[in-house]
Amino acid sequence: MPLGDLTPLTAPTRPRRRTAIVTAGLALVGALTLAACSSDPNAGAGTAPLADGQRANIVASTDVWGSVAAAVAGDRADVTSIINDAFADPHSFEASPRDAAAITDADLVVYNGGGYDEFIDDVLAGTPGKRTVDAFALFGTETDLHGDHDHAAEAAAAPVEPAAAEHDSHDGHDHDHGGVNEHVWYDTPTVDAVAKQIAAELGTIDPANAAAYTANAASFHEQLHAVTAITDSIAAAHAQAPVAQTEPIAHYLLAAADLKDETPEDFTKAIEDGNDPPPAAVAATRDLLADKKVKVLIYNSQTQDKATQNIREAAESAGIPVVEVTETLPDGFDYIQWQTRTAESLAAAMNAVH
């Protein structure tokens, strides 16, 4: 078995991404209509505090963000993840009428943003005033996660103001993000900011439990330090070591570990977009592996196809360790367990290279 094996090797091959956008859009028209008819008339407001005894209803786009939300909410709120299938591809996910109704009725919606889970933006476009936490919008938030660990508790307790509920219109949302990688769940500072923002939003929705939400976010912050301690150790031992990956979902993990991705961009971009990579890019990637110019291959086992499977075989033939990564949680893992195991697998693979 490869290092870092988090999902079965019988995962289905990748569906071609973006091919169902037209039908997805048509499906959402009906979904939004049903949601509007079936939901509480005041559900879209999402601004009034809960009545005594009520529980906050949180909906997350994927179980990754659902796990973060659950860590902050504890047993005081209900969390539903729209995508919780270890083999699903969130890029091409189509929201059902039931999904749209759940998003519309939520007290708080937590999602990745950055064009990754566009079905959320599509539903929010018809739900003005909904309280949300958009992870991509929090990218770049300052944190101590790669700084002085002794001040972790102090930083985690710093107050965060709830974001204004200004989702009156998501029409014309610009998905050109200046080349910033949207897979921000691998960026621990962003995840930390998301947890703190969830705590702030829940504190406004459910003021009676605000202190508990803040404390839970602080505890989650501490747990994130266990993940960054591993990536810091990789960076200390293997700074700028060359690696390859089949697509750039673990970009921020590699950045935190100070590893250098040598994969041709034409290859990773084509794979991410669900296209066949250019022959020259395939040849260049295979050469990296055959000539042992990289130490490790980072492999997205969740959405694989013949091109990526061939690259994996080339790595294994060359004796290069393979570290598997995914876009949703493996069964039985929460966010911290998942990220810890992934970072540990990367460390083991790097340390195994001579």
C-alpha positions as CSV (number, residue, x, y, z in Angstrom):
1,M,0.0,0.0,0.0
2,P,1.3,3.5,-0.7
3,L,2.3,6.0,2.0
4,G,-0.7,8.2,2.9
5,D,-3.3,5.9,1.5
6,L,-6.6,7.4,2.7
7,T,-9.2,6.0,0.3
8,P,-9.7,2.6,-1.4
9,L,-7.9,2.2,-4.7
10,T,-11.2,1.2,-6.3
11,A,-12.3,4.8,-6.3
12,P,-14.2,5.6,-9.5
13,T,-12.5,7.2,-12.4
14,R,-12.9,11.0,-12.8
15,P,-16.0,12.3,-14.5
16,R,-15.2,15.0,-17.0
17,R,-15.6,18.2,-15.1
18,R,-17.7,21.2,-16.3
19,T,-19.6,19.0,-18.8
20,A,-22.8,19.1,-16.9
21,I,-22.9,22.8,-16.2
22,V,-25.9,23.5,-18.5
23,T,-28.0,20.7,-17.1
24,A,-26.9,21.7,-13.6
25,G,-28.1,25.3,-14.2
26,L,-31.5,24.0,-15.4
27,A,-31.8,21.7,-12.5
28,L,-31.1,24.6,-10.1
29,V,-33.9,26.7,-11.6
30,G,-36.4,24.0,-10.5
31,A,-34.5,23.6,-7.2
32,L,-34.7,27.2,-6.3
33,T,-38.3,27.4,-7.2
34,L,-39.1,24.5,-4.9
35,A,-37.0,25.9,-2.1
36,A,-38.8,29.2,-2.3
37,C,-42.2,27.5,-2.2
38,S,-41.3,25.1,0.6
39,S,-39.2,27.2,2.9
40,D,-40.2,29.4,5.8
41,P,-40.9,32.9,4.4
42,N,-38.4,34.4,6.8
43,A,-35.7,31.7,6.2
44,G,-33.7,33.9,3.8
45,A,-33.2,36.6,6.4
46,G,-30.9,34.7,8.6
47,T,-30.4,37.7,10.9
48,A,-32.7,37.3,13.9
49,P,-31.3,35.6,17.0
50,L,-32.8,32.2,17.9
51,A,-35.6,31.9,20.3
52,D,-34.9,30.2,23.6
53,G,-34.5,26.4,23.2
54,Q,-33.9,26.6,19.4
55,R,-30.8,25.1,17.8
56,A,-28.9,26.8,15.0
57,N,-29.1,25.0,11.7
58,I,-25.7,25.0,9.8
59,V,-25.4,23.8,6.2
60,A,-21.9,23.3,4.8
61,S,-21.0,22.7,1.1
62,T,-18.8,19.7,1.9
63,D,-18.0,17.5,4.9
64,V,-14.7,19.2,5.2
65,W,-16.3,22.5,6.1
66,G,-19.0,20.6,7.9
67,S,-16.4,19.1,10.2
68,V,-14.9,22.5,10.9
69,A,-18.4,23.9,11.7
70,A,-19.2,20.9,13.9
71,A,-15.9,21.4,15.9
72,V,-17.1,25.0,16.7
73,A,-20.8,24.2,17.2
74,G,-20.2,21.3,19.5
75,D,-23.5,19.8,20.7
76,R,-25.3,23.2,20.5
77,A,-26.2,23.3,16.8
78,D,-27.0,20.9,13.9
79,V,-24.6,20.6,11.0
80,T,-25.5,19.2,7.6
81,S,-23.0,18.7,4.8
82,I,-24.4,18.7,1.3
83,I,-21.4,16.6,-0.1
84,N,-20.3,13.9,2.2
85,D,-19.3,11.2,-0.4
86,A,-15.6,10.3,-0.4
87,F,-15.8,9.7,-4.2
88,A,-17.7,12.8,-5.1
89,D,-16.2,15.6,-7.2
90,P,-17.3,19.0,-5.7
91,H,-16.3,20.9,-8.8
92,S,-19.1,19.3,-10.9
93,F,-21.6,18.7,-8.2
94,E,-25.3,19.4,-9.0
95,A,-27.5,20.6,-6.2
96,S,-30.8,18.7,-5.9
97,P,-34.1,20.5,-4.9
98,R,-33.6,19.0,-1.4
99,D,-30.1,20.5,-1.3
100,A,-31.3,23.9,-2.4
101,A,-34.1,23.9,0.2
102,A,-31.6,23.0,3.0
103,I,-29.3,25.8,2.0
104,T,-32.2,28.3,1.8
105,D,-33.5,27.2,5.3
106,A,-30.1,27.3,7.0
107,D,-29.3,29.8,9.7
108,L,-25.7,29.8,8.5
109,V,-24.1,28.5,5.3
110,V,-20.4,27.6,5.4
111,Y,-18.7,27.0,2.0
112,N,-15.4,27.0,0.2
113,G,-16.0,29.8,-2.3
114,G,-13.5,30.8,-5.0
115,G,-15.6,29.0,-7.7
116,Y,-15.0,25.6,-6.1
117,D,-18.5,24.9,-4.9
118,E,-20.5,27.1,-7.3
119,F,-23.8,25.4,-6.5
120,I,-23.8,27.3,-3.2
121,D,-23.4,30.6,-5.0
122,D,-26.2,29.6,-7.3
123,V,-28.6,29.0,-4.4
124,L,-27.5,32.1,-2.5
125,A,-28.2,34.2,-5.5
126,G,-31.9,33.7,-4.7
127,T,-31.6,34.0,-1.0
128,P,-30.8,37.6,0.0
129,G,-29.5,38.3,3.4
130,K,-28.3,34.8,4.2
131,R,-25.6,34.5,6.8
132,T,-22.5,32.8,5.3
133,V,-18.9,32.0,6.0
134,D,-17.0,32.0,2.7
135,A,-13.6,30.3,3.3
136,F,-11.9,31.7,0.2
137,A,-12.8,35.2,1.2
138,L,-10.9,34.7,4.4
139,F,-7.7,33.6,2.6
140,G,-4.8,35.7,3.7
141,T,-6.0,36.3,7.2
142,E,-3.1,36.7,9.6
143,T,-2.5,33.9,12.1
144,D,0.1,32.6,14.5
145,L,0.0,29.1,13.1
146,H,3.5,29.4,11.6
147,G,4.7,31.8,14.3
148,D,5.1,31.6,18.1
149,H,3.1,28.7,19.3
150,D,3.3,29.9,22.9
151,H,0.8,32.6,22.0
152,A,-1.7,30.3,20.4
153,A,-4.4,30.6,23.0
154,E,-4.2,34.4,23.0
155,A,-4.5,34.6,19.2
156,A,-7.4,32.1,19.2
157,A,-9.3,34.2,21.7
158,A,-9.0,37.4,19.6
159,P,-12.5,38.7,18.8
160,V,-13.9,38.5,15.3
161,E,-16.9,40.5,14.2
162,P,-19.7,38.7,12.3
163,A,-19.6,39.4,8.6
164,A,-22.5,41.5,7.4
165,A,-25.2,39.5,5.7
166,E,-24.7,41.1,2.3
167,H,-25.5,38.3,-0.2
168,D,-28.2,40.3,-1.8
169,S,-26.8,39.4,-5.2
170,H,-24.3,36.8,-6.3
171,D,-25.1,37.4,-10.0
172,G,-22.0,38.0,-12.1
173,H,-19.7,36.5,-9.4
174,D,-16.2,36.8,-10.8
175,H,-14.4,33.4,-10.6
176,D,-11.1,34.9,-11.9
177,H,-9.2,35.0,-8.6
178,G,-5.8,36.1,-9.9
179,G,-4.4,32.6,-10.0
180,V,-5.0,32.0,-6.3
181,N,-5.5,28.3,-5.6
182,E,-9.1,27.8,-4.4
183,H,-8.4,24.6,-2.4
184,V,-8.1,26.6,0.8
185,W,-9.0,23.7,3.2
186,Y,-5.3,22.7,3.0
187,D,-4.3,26.2,4.2
188,T,-4.5,26.0,8.0
189,P,-4.5,29.8,8.6
190,T,-7.6,30.1,6.4
191,V,-9.3,27.1,8.2
192,D,-8.5,28.8,11.5
193,A,-10.1,32.0,10.3
194,V,-13.1,30.1,9.1
195,A,-13.5,28.5,12.6
196,K,-13.3,31.9,14.3
197,Q,-15.8,33.4,11.8
198,I,-18.2,30.5,12.4
199,A,-17.9,31.2,16.2
200,A,-18.7,34.9,15.6
201,E,-21.7,34.2,13.4
202,L,-23.1,31.6,15.8
203,G,-22.6,34.0,18.7
204,T,-24.9,36.4,16.9
205,I,-27.4,33.8,15.9
206,D,-27.4,32.1,19.3
207,P,-26.1,34.7,21.9
208,A,-26.8,32.4,24.9
209,N,-24.0,30.1,23.7
210,A,-21.6,32.6,22.3
211,A,-18.9,32.0,24.9
212,A,-19.0,28.2,24.2
213,Y,-18.6,28.8,20.4
214,T,-15.6,31.1,21.0
215,A,-14.0,28.5,23.4
216,N,-14.6,25.7,20.8
217,A,-12.9,27.8,18.1
218,A,-9.9,28.4,20.5
219,S,-9.7,24.6,21.1
220,F,-9.8,24.0,17.4
221,H,-7.0,26.5,16.9
222,E,-4.8,24.6,19.3
223,Q,-5.5,21.4,17.4
224,L,-4.4,23.0,14.2
225,H,-1.0,23.6,15.7
226,A,-0.5,19.8,15.8
227,V,-0.9,19.8,12.0
228,T,1.4,22.8,11.4
229,A,4.0,21.3,13.7
230,I,4.3,18.4,11.2
231,T,4.6,20.6,8.1
232,D,7.1,22.8,9.9
233,S,9.2,19.8,10.6
234,I,9.1,18.8,6.9
235,A,10.1,22.4,6.0
236,A,13.0,22.2,8.4
237,A,14.3,18.9,7.1
238,H,13.5,19.2,3.4
239,A,13.3,22.8,2.4
240,Q,12.6,23.3,-1.3
241,A,12.7,19.6,-2.0
242,P,11.2,18.9,-5.4
243,V,7.9,17.0,-5.6
244,A,5.2,16.3,-8.2
245,Q,1.4,16.2,-8.0
246,T,-1.4,15.1,-10.3
247,E,-3.4,18.2,-9.7
248,P,-2.9,21.2,-7.4
249,I,-5.4,20.5,-4.6
250,A,-2.6,20.1,-2.0
251,H,-0.9,23.4,-3.0
252,Y,-1.1,24.9,0.5
253,L,0.1,21.7,2.2
254,L,3.2,21.8,0.0
255,A,3.7,25.5,0.6
256,A,3.5,25.0,4.4
257,A,6.0,22.2,4.1
258,D,8.3,24.4,1.9
259,L,8.3,21.8,-0.9
260,K,8.6,22.8,-4.6
261,D,6.1,21.5,-7.1
262,E,7.9,20.7,-10.3
263,T,4.9,19.4,-12.2
264,P,4.3,21.1,-15.6
265,E,1.4,23.5,-15.1
266,D,-0.1,22.3,-18.4
267,F,-0.5,18.8,-16.9
268,T,-2.0,19.8,-13.5
269,K,-4.4,22.4,-15.0
270,A,-5.7,19.9,-17.6
271,I,-6.3,17.3,-15.0
272,E,-8.0,19.7,-12.7
273,D,-10.3,20.9,-15.6
274,G,-11.1,17.3,-16.5
275,N,-9.3,17.5,-19.8
276,D,-6.6,15.3,-21.4
277,P,-3.2,16.8,-20.7
278,P,-1.0,17.7,-23.7
279,P,1.3,14.9,-24.7
280,A,4.4,17.1,-24.1
281,A,3.2,17.8,-20.5
282,V,2.6,14.1,-19.9
283,A,6.1,13.2,-21.2
284,A,7.7,15.9,-19.1
285,T,5.8,14.7,-16.0
286,R,6.8,11.1,-16.6
287,D,10.4,12.2,-17.1
288,L,10.4,13.9,-13.7
289,L,9.5,10.5,-12.2
290,A,11.7,8.2,-14.3
291,D,14.7,10.4,-13.8
292,K,14.0,10.7,-10.0
293,K,13.9,14.5,-10.3
294,V,11.2,14.6,-7.6
295,K,11.1,13.0,-4.2
296,V,7.3,12.3,-3.8
297,L,4.2,12.2,-6.0
298,I,1.1,13.8,-4.4
299,Y,-1.9,11.9,-5.9
300,N,-5.6,12.8,-5.8
301,S,-7.2,9.5,-5.2
302,Q,-10.7,10.9,-5.1
303,T,-11.0,11.8,-8.8
304,Q,-8.6,9.8,-10.9
305,D,-8.5,8.9,-14.5
306,K,-6.3,7.0,-16.9
307,A,-3.8,9.9,-17.2
308,T,-3.3,10.2,-13.5
309,Q,-3.3,6.4,-13.0
310,N,-0.5,6.1,-15.5
311,I,1.5,8.8,-13.7
312,R,1.1,6.9,-10.5
313,E,2.3,3.7,-12.1
314,A,5.3,5.6,-13.4
315,A,6.1,6.9,-9.9
316,E,5.8,3.4,-8.4
317,S,8.0,1.9,-11.1
318,A,10.6,4.5,-10.3
319,G,10.4,3.8,-6.6
320,I,9.0,7.2,-5.8
321,P,6.6,7.3,-2.8
322,V,3.0,8.2,-3.5
323,V,1.0,10.2,-1.0
324,E,-2.7,10.2,-1.5
325,V,-4.8,13.3,-0.9
326,T,-8.6,13.9,-1.2
327,E,-11.1,16.7,-1.5
328,T,-13.6,15.4,1.1
329,L,-13.1,13.5,4.4
330,P,-12.3,9.8,4.3
331,D,-14.9,7.7,6.2
332,G,-14.5,8.0,10.0
333,F,-12.2,11.0,10.0
334,D,-12.9,14.6,11.2
335,Y,-10.9,17.5,9.8
336,I,-8.1,17.5,12.3
337,Q,-7.6,13.7,12.1
338,W,-7.6,13.9,8.3
339,Q,-5.1,16.7,8.0
340,T,-2.9,15.2,10.7
341,R,-2.8,11.9,8.9
342,T,-2.1,13.5,5.5
343,A,0.7,15.6,6.9
344,E,2.2,12.6,8.7
345,S,2.0,10.6,5.5
346,L,3.9,13.4,3.6
347,A,6.5,13.5,6.4
348,A,7.0,9.8,6.3
349,A,7.3,9.8,2.5
350,M,9.9,12.6,2.6
351,N,11.9,11.0,5.4
352,A,11.9,7.7,3.5
353,V,13.7,9.2,0.5
354,H,17.4,8.9,0.5
